[in-house]
Amino acid sequence: MNNKLYIPLRWKFLIILTLCTGLTLLFVLLGRLFVTYVIVHPPYNLPFIWMINHIGSTPLSLVTAIAFFLFLYIIATRPITRYAKDISAVLQDMADGQLNASAKVQYADELGTIATRINSLSGQIDSYLQEINHGLSEIAKGHFDYDISVRENHELGKIADSINLMSAQLNHSIQEERNAEKTKNDLITGVSHDLRTPLTSILGFLEIIDKDRYKDEVELRYYMNIAYDKALSLKKLIDDLFEYTRINNGMPLHLRPLDMSDFLGQLADEFVPSLERAGMTIQIHAPEQPLQIRADGDQLVRAYENLLSNAIKYGSKGKYIDIYIQETEDRQISVQICNYGDPIPKRDLPFIFDRFYRVEQSRSKETGGTGLGLAITKSIIEVHEGRISVNSDSNQTVFETRFPSVSSK
């Protein structure tokens, strides 16, 4: 179309009207000359004489001129109307789903421009649909990280964006499923190892007793006490494991406003006997106004019992425990439990909340640790929409929990 002279449709119709009018006038003039010639030559003049006498020469000329003009106009505009119908047919094909349909560009006018725009639109849509289809094929092959390019201000771009979002969510779900499967396998492996160790010891001492391989009743009671202690450790491991799986399988919560200052004050009173035995005291630092979160106190108490128990067990050298309760600038209720015992090695900090992870194997056995306490604590905190973190250096070890404040909800 670029090589043709652009003639607008209004000019084409004006030219057609002018030509049709000129040809009509010429036809009328020639007709009048023909009638003038024929009318004096009988018998060919009889029809003309009859029409002139009954209709009149002027009406007859006018009707003939209009009929001839309309005939010429229809013939002259027929290519334009046929081209418009062809373009309409292409649009209908696109409406029926043939988005790669194209229109022939015949004329350098508005209809040709429309045909060019249709072809451009068809090409863009078809190209983008092929790109989207290719992306869907890649996703169907399992390449969930494949991203389809999203074109701005384009309806198909919204579809591509939705496909990318669906692919990302599907990939996330698959990864979660894989992680869950790995977690289950790791849990089975960890449980098997931690159950076998005390069970092997119990069976070993019971075998000694069963085969009477002890010297006297004192040695018998010694073996029985060891077996009993191992059985208690086994029971605690099973109880902790049950608690951990119960929390992670959707523990029902009865949420209500909970003042953390009162909550931790009452919990600290319950630890007075343990603190006295360890020669320690608890100092709570909190503002006078209530600092409330929405929580299930019966469940949350287990998390802070674990944190305070660990602070007593491993921070007894410091002689006291500090608990700081405050509201942060982002309207979170922060609780920091600080002890001043031996620091946690930096290499262990990233794994401190993992299941069955023990910082020091010998120390955990002496204190009855199962390696599940902090994992349970982390799970309880997270089901309450909270976060837990730990920092440890030569001066202090700080476990911090954060929950959304009631006032922020």
N, C-alpha and C positions, 0 to 999 in steps of 0.2 A: 504494500500500500504506500510505502514511503516514496516509490518511484512514480506514482501517479499524481496527477493534478487534483488537489482536494477541492471538490465542489460541494458545498452544503446542500442538503435536501431542499431547503426553501428556494434556492436558486434553480435547482433541477425542476421543481414543480412550476416555478415561474416561467422557465424556458419551455416546458411542456405546454403550459397554458397559452403562452404566446404563439408557439408553433401551431397548436390545435386551432387557436382563434384565426390565425392567418390562413391556414389551409381551409378552414371552414368558409371564410370570406371568399377565398379563391374558388372553392367548390360552388358556393351560391352564385358567384358571378358567372362562372362557366355554365352553371345550370340554367341561369336566366338566358344566356346567349343561345344555349341549345334549344330551350323552349321557344324562344323568339324565331329561331330558324325552323323548327319542326311545325309550329302552329299554322304556317301558311302552306303546308304540304299535306293535303288530305291523301289517304284516309288516316295517316299516322297522327294527325292532330286531334282526333276525336277524344281520346282519354284526357288530354291536356285541357281541351276546351271544356270538358265536363267538370274537371276538378276546379278550373278557374271560375266557372259559373256557379258551382255549388259550394266551394270552400273559400275561394278568394286567393289571389296570387300572394298577398302579403302573409296571411296565416300559413299558407302552404310553404312559402320560402322559410318562414320562421321555424316550423316543425322540422323541415328537412335539415335546416342548419343545426338545430339542437341535437337531432339524432346523429348527424355526422360528427358533430363535436364530441359527443359522448363516446361514440365508437373510437374516434382517434385517441381520446383521453385514456380509455380503458386499455387500448393496445399499447400506448406509450408508457403507461405506469405499470404495466404488467410485470416487467422484470424487477421493479422495486418491490412490489407487493409479494412477488414470489420469493425474493431474497429475504424479506421480513419473515415470511412463513418458514423459510429454511432455518433462520436464526431461532425462531420460536420452537421449532422442532428440536433443535440442539438443546435449548433450555429445558424442554420437556424430558429429553433423554437424561440430562443431568439430574432433574427432579426425580426420575425413576431409578437413579442409582448409578448411571453410567457417567461417573465423574470425570472420565478421561475423554469424553466427547469433545469434538472441536468443530468450529464453524469456518467455512471457506470465506476468505476475505476477497470479495469481488470488486467492491467499489471504494473509492476514496471519498467517503462521506460519513455521516453520523452512523449509518448502519454498519459500515466497515469498521468504524471505531468501536462500536458495540461488539462486533464479531472478534476484533482483536482483544478487547478486554475479557470476553468470554474465554478465549483460548488461553490468555494469560492466567485467569482464575482457575480454569480447568487444569492447566499444567501445574500450578502451585499446589492445588488441592491434591492432585494425583501424586505429585512428588512427595508431599508431606505424609500422605496416607501410606505410601510405600515405606517411608522412613519409620512411621509408627508401626507398620506391620513387621518390618525387620526387627524393631525393638521388641515387639511381642514375641517374635520367634526366638530371639536371644533369651528372653525371660523364660519362655517355655522350655528352653534347653537347660535351665538352671542357673543362668548368669544373672542373678538377682541384683548385681551391682551395676548392671547396664542402665545408663540414663539416656532417655530420648530427649533430644533438644527441644526446648520449650520456646515457641515463638510468641513474643509479646503481642497483646491486642489481637489475638487470633483464637477463634472458638476451638479449633483443633488443638491449639496450644494448651487450652484448659484440659482437654482430654489427655494429652501427653503428660501434663503435670499430674493428673489424677493417676495415670498408669505408673508414673515414677513413684508417687506416694504409695500406691498399692504394692509395688515391687519392694520398696524399702520396708514397709510394714511386714510383708511376707518374709523377707529376708531376716528381719528382726525376730519374727515368730519362729522361724526355722532355727536360727541361732539359739534362741531361748530353749527350744525343744532339745537341741543338741547339748546345750549346757546342762539342762535338766537331766538328760540321760547320763552325761558325764558325772554330774553331781550325785546321781543315784548310784552309779558304779563306784565312785570314790567313797560314798557313804558306806556301801556294802563292804568295800575293802577295809576302810577304817574300823568299822564295827567288828568285822571278823577278826582283825588284828587285836583290837583292844579287849574283845571278849575272850579270845583264846589265851591271852597272857595270864589273867587271874584264874581262868578256868583250869589251865594247865597246872598252875601252882596248887590249886585246891585238890585236883585229882592226884597230884604227886604226894601231898601230905596225907590224903585219905588212903592212898595205897600203902604208905608206910604204916599207918595205923592198922589197916586191914590185915597186913602180913606180919603184925606184931614185931616190927623192926625197931621199936623204941626200947630204951633201957629201963625206964621206970615211969611211974604216974606223972612225975614232974615233967619229963620230956614229952609224955603223951599230951598233957595239957598245953605245953608249949606249941606242939604241932597243931593242936585243935584251935588254939588262939590265932595262930597264923592263918589257918584255913578259914576261920570265922572272919578275920579282918579282910581277907581276900574276897570272901563272899559278900561282905558289906560294900567293898569297892565295886564289885560286879553289880550289885543292886543299884548303887548310885549311878553307875554308868548307864544302866538300863533305864533308870528314871530320867536321867538327863537326856538320853536319846529319845525317849517317848515325848518329853517336853519339847525338844527341838523339832521333831516331826509334827507335833500337834500345832505348834506356832506357825510353821511354814506351810501347813496344809489348810490354812484359813481359819485361824482361831477366832471365834466370835468375841466381839468387844462390846462392852456396855459403857459407852463414853459419857462422861459428865465433867463439868468444870472441876478442876483439881488444883488447889493452891500448893505449889511446889515447896514453899517454905514450911508450911505445916506438915506436909507429907514427909519431907526429909527429916524434919525435927522429930516426928514420931518414930520414924525408922531408926534414927540415931539412938533414941532411948532404948530400943529393943536390942541394940548392940552393946549396951553398957557392960554386961558380964564379959563378953568377948574382949572388949577394950580393956577392962580391968586386968584380965588374965595376961594380955599382951603389954600392959603398962602404958596404954595409949589413951588419948582423949580426942574428941571430935569438936572442931570449932566451925560453927555455921555463920557465914557472912551473907546477910540478906537484907534488903530494904524493908521498911515497916509496912508498905502497902502490899496487898496480895499480888502474887504473880501466878496467874492461872493458865492452865492448858486444858484441852479436852483429852481425857485419858480414862482408861480402865485401871483404877488404882490397884485392884487385886492382881492384875497381870503385870503392871509396871513395877510393883514392889519387888518382883523376882529379879528384874534387871538391876535395880539399885542394890539389892542384897548381894548379888554377885560382885558388883563393883566395890562395895564396902568390905566384903569378905576378902577380896584380893588385896585391898589397901591395907587391911589389918595383917594378913598373912605375909605380904612381901614388903610392907613399909614400917615394920615394927621398930626399925632402927631410928626412925624419925621421931617417935614418941607421940606424935599427934597427926591428925588428918584435918585438912581444911576443905570446907565445902563452900563454894562461892555460887550464889544464885543471883542472877540479874537479867534485865531485859535489854536486848541489844538494839542498835539503831534500826535494824530491819524488822523490828517487832517479833523477835524470837526470844524464847525463854532459855537462857543458857545456864547449865548446871556443870560446875567444874569440881571434880573430886581429886584432891591433891594429896599425895603421900610423899614422904621424903626418905624412902628406903633406897635399896640398890636400883640403879636405872635399868630399863629394858634395853638390851643391845639394839643398835640401829638396824642390824640385819634382820631382826625379828619383828620390827614395828609393822611392816607392810602385811604380815601374815597373822597378826595377833588375834584377829577375829575369825580366822579360819577354823573349820571343824577339826578337832583332834590335834590342833597345833599346840605344842607346849614349848615355852621359852627354854626351860631347863627340865629335862626329863626326870632327873633325880629329885629336883625340888617339887615337881608336880606330884610325884609318887608319895613324897613325905607328907604333903598337905592334902592328899586325897583328891587331887585334880583329875578330871576326866578329859580335859581338852575341849569340852563342850560349853563351859560356863560363859565365856565371852561371845561365842557364836550364838547362844541362846539370848544373851543380853542384846546383841546387835539386832537379832530378829525381832525381839519385843519392841525395841526402840523404833525400828523401821515400820512395823505395822501401825504404829501411832503417828506416822508421817514425820518421824524425827530422824536425826543424824547423830552418829557417835564417832568420835575421833580420839586419838591418843598422841601425846607428846611426852618424850622422856629424855632427860639429860642427867648430868651428875648432881644437879640440885634438887630436882623433883620429877615425879611422874604425874601427869595430868590426864585424866579421862574426862572429856567434855561431851555432854549431850545437848542437843538443841531441838526445841519443839516450837511450832507456831503458837503465838500467844492467842488466848481467847479473844482479845480485843482486836486482833488482826483478821478474824474470820467474820 
